[in-house]
Amino acid sequence: MTDLKKILREAIDKVGSQSKMAEAVGISQAGVSQWRRVPIDHIAKVSKITGIPKEKLRPDLKALFK
């Protein structure tokens, strides 16, 4: 499992399920099930609801968060 998938799994676990994540970000559960990493347009919301810093959710985009 890649680091980005592990971080995604951690985020989903913090909210309880893919369904709860989907509800929290305003998309379908099927949409969340297709994620391989937290999409850039959902990073801020996922960070807010999970408490996981944006830089940890997407370390590959760290330069965007400064």
C-alpha positions in Angstrom: 0.0 0.0 0.0 1.4 3.4 -0.9 1.9 6.1 1.6 -0.9 8.2 0.0 -3.3 5.2 0.3 -2.3 4.7 3.9 -3.0 8.4 4.7 -6.3 8.1 2.9 -7.2 5.0 4.9 -6.3 6.9 8.1 -8.6 9.8 7.2 -11.5 7.5 6.4 -11.0 5.6 9.6 -11.1 8.8 11.6 -14.5 9.7 10.2 -15.7 6.1 10.5 -16.4 4.9 7.0 -16.4 5.8 3.3 -20.0 6.7 3.6 -19.4 9.1 6.4 -16.5 10.6 4.5 -18.7 11.0 1.4 -21.4 12.7 3.4 -18.9 15.0 5.1 -17.4 16.2 1.8 -20.7 16.2 -0.2 -20.1 13.4 -2.7 -21.3 9.9 -3.1 -19.8 6.9 -1.3 -18.9 5.5 -4.8 -16.9 8.7 -5.4 -14.9 8.2 -2.2 -14.4 4.5 -3.1 -12.6 5.6 -6.3 -10.1 7.8 -4.4 -6.5 6.6 -4.5 -5.5 9.7 -2.5 -7.4 12.7 -1.1 -8.3 14.7 -4.2 -6.9 18.3 -4.2 -10.4 19.8 -4.2 -11.3 18.0 -1.0 -8.0 18.4 1.0 -9.1 21.4 3.1 -12.4 19.8 4.1 -10.9 16.4 4.9 -8.2 18.1 6.9 -10.8 20.0 8.9 -13.0 17.1 9.7 -10.2 14.6 10.5 -7.6 16.9 12.1 -5.0 15.5 9.8 -2.8 18.4 8.4 -3.1 19.1 4.7 0.6 18.5 4.3 0.2 15.0 5.7 -2.8 14.2 3.5 -1.0 15.2 0.4 2.8 15.6 1.0 3.3 15.6 -2.7 1.5 19.0 -2.8 3.2 20.4 0.3 4.4 23.5 -1.6 0.8 24.6 -2.2 0.0 24.8 1.5 2.7 27.3 2.5 
